């Protein structure tokens, strides 16, 4: 898993990772006290890239919750 930094290094632009199997749709959440999930895009194989709300600060990311469907 890799975090993608925004132009402002104190903020996140996204996250990318590989799953251990196929999926039809993937969403992530990066903060345990916020129920906001971000959509991910399948790029190749089991690799997914998720764009994050540009206002999210790196310091607010306290977990990585991944939800997948299908596959």
Buried (B, 14 or more C-beta within 10 A) or exposed (E): EEBEEBEEEEBBBBBBBEBEEEBEEBBBBBBEEEEEBBEBEBEEEBEBBBBBBEEBEBEBBEEBEBEBEEE
